Amino acid sequence: MGTTRTAVLVDFGGVITSSVLRAFTDFGASLGGDPRLPLELLARDEQSRALLADHECGRIDTAAFERGFAQRLRAHGADAPAEGLTARIQAGMSIDRDMLALLGGLRAAGRPVALVSNSFGDGTYDGVDLAAVADTVVISAEVGIRKPSRRIYAIACERLGIDPEEAVMIDDLRQNLDGAARLGIGGVLHTSAADTRRQLADRFGITA
């Protein structure tokens, strides 16, 4: 028998909120060209990738990222004003109240919860009481490390006072679960609150 998993690490964007990927695609569509362009740049354009990494790790602020990414978009034929760019990308995202209820239920049942999030822009967490969501909050720009680095998950486990083998990570991106798995953390690929609730119960015996 393996170690019983009792704690949950959870992503913010795309898990507690609606899809980040859809938000980027909607933003791309608003520019009048290929709606996939913003995501394609962040996936394959080295300058865009470096900008995102520097921003998520807190090495550059929101304004610097916006200026740089707007330049990369313009270089690929899309005119996007820099100021407020990250807010426009996130404008269509909404909070998933079912996920907030699930996390609240887990905490009420004595399950430790840590929020582990790669930061993006200003105001990302506005409107959500993070202290009500999680016992500890690990934001990439604040610790200087981003997912999928193993170290950010280790920080979350250390703050909860648990071993990684006692934890499950909920994330909407497979690469982030793969990073957590390298520490021995279980993974739930999130698609909906109902499916995540089912996976936690059926695979790991974690119930609210």
VOBA-1610 file (N, C-alpha, C; in pm, whole numbers, padded with zeros to 5 digits, always signed):
BEGIN
Met+00084-00120+00000Met+00000+00000+00000Met+00088+00125+00000Gly+00053+00224-00084Gly+00129+00348-00087Gly+00084+00442+00023Thr+00151+00555+00028Thr+00116+00657+00126Thr-00023+00711+00097Thr-00102+00729+00202Thr-00234+00788+00186Thr-00220+00935+00149Arg-00293+00975+00047Arg-00288+01116+00005Arg-00398+01192+00077Thr-00359+01297+00144Thr-00453+01370+00227Thr-00465+01518+00192Ala-00370+01571+00113Ala-00363+01715+00086Ala-00381+01743-00062Val-00426+01864-00094Val-00452+01903-00232Val-00375+02032-00264Leu-00302+02030-00375Leu-00244+02150-00434Leu-00331+02183-00555Val-00361+02311-00575Val-00454+02346-00682Val-00407+02470-00757Asp-00420+02463-00887Asp-00392+02575-00977Asp-00505+02678-00968Phe-00479+02799-01017Phe-00582+02903-01019Phe-00643+02917-01159Gly-00567+02974-01253Gly-00619+02997-01387Gly-00649+02868-01460Gly-00773+02850-01503Gly-00813+02730-01573Gly-00866+02621-01483Val-00857+02642-01351Val-00913+02546-01254Val-01015+02618-01166Ile-00971+02720-01094Ile-01064+02801-01017Ile-01134+02901-01109Thr-01074+02926-01225Thr-01138+03010-01326Thr-01175+02927-01447Ser-01249+02989-01537Ser-01276+02928-01667Ser-01145+02918-01746Ser-01151+02858-01862Ser-01032+02822-01938Ser-00942+02940-01975Val-00815+02929-01939Val-00715+03028-01979Val-00688+03017-02129Leu-00683+02895-02179Leu-00657+02875-02322Leu-00766+02939-02406Arg-00890+02926-02363Arg-01001+02989-02437Arg-00990+03141-02430Ala-00947+03193-02314Ala-00931+03337-02300Ala-00826+03389-02398Phe-00715+03318-02411Phe-00611+03360-02505Phe-00662+03351-02649Thr-00739+03247-02679Thr-00793+03232-02814Thr-00894+03341-02846Asp-00979+03373-02750Asp-01075+03482-02769Asp-01003+03615-02791Phe-00896+03637-02714Phe-00816+03758-02732Phe-00755+03760-02872Gly-00701+03647-02915Gly-00644+03639-03050Gly-00747+03671-03157Ala-00868+03621-03138Ala-00975+03649-03235Ala-01008+03797-03239Ser-00999+03863-03124Ser-01031+04007-03118Ser-00932+04092-03195Leu-00815+04035-03225Leu-00714+04110-03299Leu-00737+04105-03449Gly-00832+04022-03492Gly-00872+04021-03632Gly-00794+03925-03720Gly-00700+03851-03663Gly-00624+03755-03742Gly-00647+03614-03693Asp-00539+03535-03693Asp-00547+03397-03646Asp-00570+03398-03496Pro-00681+03345-03447Pro-00707+03346-03303Pro-00605+03267-03223Arg-00531+03179-03289Arg-00432+03097-03218Arg-00298+03168-03199Leu-00282+03286-03260Leu-00151+03352-03260Leu-00092+03373-03121Pro-00165+03432-03024Pro-00103+03454-02893Pro-00050+03327-02829Leu-00128+03219-02834Leu-00082+03093-02776Leu+00034+03034-02855Glu+00029+03047-02987Glu+00139+02996-03069Glu+00269+03067-03035Leu+00262+03198-03016Leu+00384+03272-02981Leu+00439+03227-02845Leu+00351+03212-02748Leu+00397+03172-02614Leu+00447+03028-02612Ala+00405+02949-02710Ala+00450+02810-02716Ala+00578+02794-02797Arg+00597+02878-02901Arg+00703+02849-02997Arg+00799+02965-03024Asp+00759+03086-02996Asp+00846+03202-03022Asp+00937+03224-02901Glu+01067+03214-02923Glu+01162+03217-02810Glu+01155+03348-02733Gln+01139+03460-02802Gln+01132+03588-02732Gln+01005+03597-02646Ser+00894+03549-02700Ser+00769+03550-02623Ser+00778+03456-02504Arg+00837+03340-02524Arg+00853+03243-02416Arg+00939+03301-02304Ala+01046+03371-02343Ala+01134+03431-02242Ala+01062+03541-02165Leu+00981+03620-02235Leu+00904+03725-02168Leu+00810+03665-02064Leu+00740+03557-02102Leu+00646+03494-02010Leu+00718+03435-01889Ala+00830+03368-01914Ala+00906+03309-01804Ala+00954+03417-01708Asp+01006+03526-01763Asp+01056+03635-01678Asp+00942+03698-01598His+00826+03711-01660His+00712+03771-01590His+00660+03677-01481Glu+00644+03551-01513Glu+00591+03457-01415Glu+00685+03439-01296Cys+00814+03456-01320Cys+00911+03442-01210Cys+00938+03575-01138Gly+00870+03682-01180Gly+00884+03809-01112Gly+01006+03890-01151Arg+01073+03851-01259Arg+01192+03925-01302Arg+01156+04051-01380Ile+01038+04052-01442Ile+00988+04174-01507Ile+00843+04194-01462Asp+00800+04320-01456Asp+00665+04348-01410Asp+00564+04337-01525Thr+00438+04360-01493Thr+00332+04346-01592Thr+00352+04440-01711Ala+00387+04564-01683Ala+00403+04662-01792Ala+00513+04620-01888Ala+00623+04567-01837Ala+00734+04524-01923Ala+00692+04404-02008Phe+00620+04311-01947Phe+00571+04198-02025Phe+00476+04246-02134Glu+00384+04336-02100Glu+00288+04384-02198Glu+00357+04453-02314Arg+00457+04536-02285Arg+00529+04604-02393Arg+00598+04502-02484Gly+00665+04406-02422Gly+00738+04307-02501Gly+00647+04218-02582Phe+00537+04172-02522Phe+00449+04081-02594Phe+00373+04154-02704Ala+00336+04279-02679Ala+00271+04358-02785Ala+00364+04373-02905Gln+00492+04390-02880Gln+00590+04399-02989Gln+00597+04269-03067Arg+00594+04156-02996Arg+00599+04027-03064Arg+00472+04004-03147Leu+00358+04046-03095Leu+00234+04034-03171Leu+00240+04120-03297Arg+00289+04243-03282Arg+00301+04331-03398Arg+00396+04274-03501Ala+00503+04210-03455Ala+00600+04150-03547Ala+00537+04038-03629His+00425+03985-03579His+00355+03879-03652His+00221+03927-03707Gly+00209+04059-03725Gly+00096+04114-03797Gly-00027+04147-03717Ala-00017+04143-03585Ala-00134+04173-03502Ala-00109+04300-03423Asp-00197+04397-03438Asp-00182+04525-03369Asp-00253+04518-03234Ala-00174+04514-03128Ala-00231+04504-02993Ala-00166+04609-02904Pro-00242+04712-02861Pro-00184+04810-02768Pro-00129+04741-02644Ala-00015+04790-02596Ala+00052+04725-02483Ala-00024+04747-02353Glu-00065+04869-02327Glu-00125+04900-02197Glu-00254+04821-02176Gly-00261+04750-02066Gly-00380+04674-02033Gly-00394+04544-02108Leu-00288+04499-02174Leu-00296+04379-02257Leu-00334+04256-02174Thr-00270+04236-02060Thr-00301+04117-01980Thr-00445+04121-01928Ala-00493+04238-01893Ala-00632+04249-01847Ala-00728+04215-01959Arg-00696+04256-02082Arg-00784+04225-02195Arg-00785+04074-02223Ile-00671+04010-02208Ile-00665+03865-02227Ile-00756+03794-02126Gln-00754+03842-02002Gln-00828+03775-01895Gln-00973+03824-01879Ala-01012+03919-01964Ala-01143+03984-01945Ala-01259+03885-01949Gly-01248+03783-02032Gly-01359+03690-02045Gly-01358+03576-01946Met-01260+03573-01859Met-01251+03463-01762Met-01345+03487-01645Ser-01399+03379-01591Ser-01491+03388-01479Ser-01450+03288-01371Ile-01495+03314-01249Ile-01465+03226-01137Ile-01562+03108-01138Asp-01507+02988-01118Asp-01588+02867-01113Asp-01633+02845-00969Arg-01757+02880-00941Arg-01810+02871-00804Arg-01818+02726-00756Asp-01834+02632-00849Asp-01836+02491-00809Asp-01699+02447-00757Met-01592+02499-00818Met-01459+02466-00768Met-01434+02530-00632Leu-01480+02653-00614Leu-01466+02716-00482Leu-01540+02634-00376Ala-01658+02584-00412Ala-01734+02502-00317Ala-01661+02372-00286Leu-01601+02310-00388Leu-01527+02187-00367Leu-01409+02210-00273Leu-01333+02316-00299Leu-01216+02345-00215Leu-01259+02380-00072Gly-01368+02455-00060Gly-01418+02487+00073Gly-01460+02362+00149Gly-01521+02268+00078Gly-01560+02144+00140Gly-01442+02060+00184Leu-01336+02059+00102Leu-01215+01986+00138Leu-01154+02042+00265Arg-01145+02172+00273Arg-01087+02234+00393Arg-01174+02210+00515Ala-01304+02218+00496Ala-01395+02193+00609Ala-01383+02050+00660Ala-01345+01958+00569Ala-01326+01818+00606Ala-01187+01790+00662Gly-01107+01896+00677Gly-00973+01881+00733Gly-00865+01848+00633Arg-00895+01864+00503Arg-00795+01839+00399Arg-00714+01967+00376Pro-00583+01965+00395Pro-00503+02084+00368Pro-00504+02118+00219Val-00513+02245+00187Val-00516+02292+00048Val-00412+02402+00029Ala-00333+02390-00078Ala-00237+02495-00116Ala-00269+02541-00258Leu-00275+02670-00277Leu-00288+02727-00412Leu-00147+02740-00469Val-00125+02684-00588Val+00006+02692-00655Val-00018+02748-00794Ser+00019+02874-00815Ser-00022+02946-00935Ser+00092+03021-01000Asn+00102+03011-01134Asn+00191+03097-01210Asn+00121+03231-01231Ser+00182+03337-01183Ser+00118+03469-01189Ser+00117+03522-01332Phe+00019+03607-01362Phe+00007+03666-01495Phe-00070+03796-01484Gly-00002+03907-01506Gly-00069+04036-01503Gly-00102+04082-01362Asp-00165+04197-01355Asp-00211+04252-01227Asp-00359+04221-01210Gly-00400+04200-01088Gly-00542+04182-01061Gly-00596+04044-01092Thr-00507+03948-01119Thr-00552+03813-01153Thr-00641+03753-01045Tyr-00606+03780-00920Tyr-00677+03716-00807Tyr-00783+03806-00744Asp-00807+03921-00806Asp-00909+04012-00754Asp-01045+03942-00752Gly-01120+03966-00648Gly-01252+03909-00639Gly-01256+03771-00577Val-01140+03716-00542Val-01134+03585-00477Val-01059+03601-00345Asp-01120+03557-00237Asp-01056+03559-00106Asp-00964+03437-00098Leu-00837+03456-00129Leu-00746+03343-00135Leu-00731+03274+00000Ala-00745+03349+00108Ala-00735+03290+00241Ala-00851+03194+00267Ala-00963+03215+00197Ala-01077+03125+00211Ala-01065+03005+00118Val-00979+03017+00018Val-00961+02909-00080Val-00858+02808-00032Ala-00750+02856+00030Ala-00636+02769+00060Ala-00572+02803+00193Asp-00507+02703+00250Asp-00434+02721+00375Asp-00304+02797+00353Thr-00247+02781+00234Thr-00127+02857+00198Thr-00132+02888+00049Val-00071+02998+00010Val-00075+03045-00128Val+00069+03061-00179Val+00100+02994-00289Val+00233+02999-00349Val+00218+03056-00489Ile+00260+03181-00507Ile+00250+03251-00635Ile+00390+03259-00696Ser+00402+03224-00822Ser+00534+03211-00885Ser+00618+03337-00874Ala+00559+03453-00900Ala+00637+03578-00897Ala+00688+03609-00757Glu+00617+03561-00655Glu+00657+03589-00517Glu+00770+03499-00470Val+00778+03378-00525Val+00884+03285-00484Val+00995+03275-00588Gly+00975+03337-00706Gly+01079+03339-00808Gly+01095+03207-00883Ile+00994+03121-00875Ile+00997+02991-00941Ile+00859+02966-00999Arg+00852+02906-01117Arg+00722+02880-01177Arg+00703+02731-01205Lys+00577+02693-01213Lys+00547+02558-01260Lys+00595+02543-01404Pro+00646+02428-01444Pro+00646+02300-01374Pro+00772+02268-01294Ser+00846+02367-01247Ser+00964+02339-01165Ser+00923+02262-01038Arg+00997+02158-01008Arg+00967+02079-00889Arg+00972+02162-00763Arg+01055+02265-00761Arg+01076+02341-00638Arg+00950+02413-00592Ile+00867+02460-00685Ile+00748+02534-00642Ile+00649+02441-00572Tyr+00641+02316-00617Tyr+00554+02220-00549Tyr+00611+02183-00412Ala+00744+02173-00407Ala+00808+02141-00279Ala+00782+02251-00176Ile+00785+02377-00220Ile+00755+02488-00130Ile+00614+02474-00074Ala+00519+02441-00161Ala+00380+02426-00116Ala+00368+02314-00013Cys+00433+02203-00038Cys+00428+02090+00057Cys+00495+02127+00189Glu+00606+02197+00181Glu+00676+02239+00303Glu+00586+02330+00387Arg+00516+02422+00320Arg+00430+02514+00394Arg+00311+02443+00457Leu+00265+02335+00393Leu+00155+02258+00450Leu+00203+02159+00556Gly+00335+02137+00561Gly+00390+02042+00656Gly+00365+01897+00618Ile+00367+01869+00488Ile+00342+01733+00440Ile+00455+01689+00348Asp+00463+01558+00323Asp+00552+01504+00221Asp+00482+01508+00086Pro+00557+01521-00023Pro+00494+01524-00155Pro+00407+01402-00183Glu+00445+01286-00129Glu+00368+01163-00152Glu+00230+01168-00087Glu+00207+01269-00003Glu+00076+01284+00061Glu-00016+01379-00016Ala+00032+01432-00129Ala-00040+01539-00198Ala-00089+01498-00336Val-00194+01567-00380Val-00246+01557-00517Val-00250+01697-00574Met-00203+01714-00699Met-00207+01842-00769Met-00321+01843-00869Ile-00403+01948-00865Ile-00510+01968-00963Ile-00467+02079-01058Asp-00458+02048-01187Asp-00415+02149-01284Asp-00480+02117-01417Asp-00496+02221-01501Asp-00555+02201-01633Asp-00450+02175-01740Leu-00321+02181-01704Leu-00213+02160-01800Leu-00132+02038-01762Arg-00117+01945-01856Arg-00047+01821-01830Arg+00097+01843-01787Gln+00166+01942-01847Gln+00307+01961-01812Gln+00325+01999-01666Asn+00226+02068-01610Asn+00235+02104-01469Asn+00216+01983-01379Leu+00130+01892-01420Leu+00114+01767-01345Leu+00239+01681-01357Asp+00301+01683-01473Asp+00424+01606-01492Asp+00535+01657-01400Gly+00543+01790-01384Gly+00642+01846-01294Gly+00619+01803-01151Ala+00492+01804-01110Ala+00458+01762-00974Ala+00487+01614-00954Ala+00461+01534-01057Ala+00481+01389-01047Ala+00626+01353-01021Arg+00718+01438-01068Arg+00860+01410-01045Arg+00897+01415-00897Leu+00810+01476-00818Leu+00830+01478-00672Leu+00750+01368-00602Gly+00669+01296-00678Gly+00585+01193-00619Gly+00444+01240-00587Ile+00407+01360-00637Ile+00273+01414-00615Ile+00178+01355-00718Gly+00060+01308-00671Gly-00041+01258-00763Gly-00100+01371-00845Gly-00168+01335-00955Gly-00219+01439-01044Gly-00363+01417-01086Val-00437+01527-01093Val-00572+01529-01149Val-00573+01633-01260Leu-00596+01587-01384Leu-00608+01680-01497Leu-00751+01735-01496His-00762+01864-01469His-00892+01927-01447His-00961+01961-01578Thr-01088+01921-01588Thr-01174+01966-01697Thr-01302+02029-01644Ser-01346+01985-01527Ser-01466+02042-01465Ser-01462+02010-01316Ala-01540+02086-01240Ala-01545+02062-01096Ala-01600+01923-01066Ala-01702+01882-01140Ala-01763+01751-01115Ala-01664+01638-01141Asp-01589+01648-01252Asp-01493+01543-01285Asp-01377+01542-01185Thr-01332+01659-01145Thr-01224+01666-01046Thr-01268+01607-00913Arg-01389+01637-00872Arg-01442+01579-00749Arg-01444+01426-00758Arg-01487+01376-00874Arg-01492+01231-00893Arg-01352+01168-00890Gln-01257+01232-00960Gln-01121+01177-00963Gln-01059+01177-00823Leu-01077+01284-00748Leu-01021+01289-00613Leu-01075+01174-00528Ala-01205+01149-00540Ala-01266+01043-00459Ala-01228+00904-00508Asp-01241+00882-00639Asp-01223+00747-00693Asp-01076+00705-00697Arg-00987+00796-00730Arg-00847+00760-00748Arg-00767+00775-00619Phe-00805+00871-00535Phe-00720+00902-00421Phe-00792+00895-00285Gly-00921+00869-00288Gly-00995+00861-00163Gly-01008+00992-00089Ile-00996+01103-00164Ile-01006+01236-00105Ile-01148+01289-00129Thr-01222+01306-00023Thr-01360+01352-00035Thr-01383+01473+00056Ala-01483+01552+00016Ala-01518+01670+00095Ala-01635+01638+00187
//
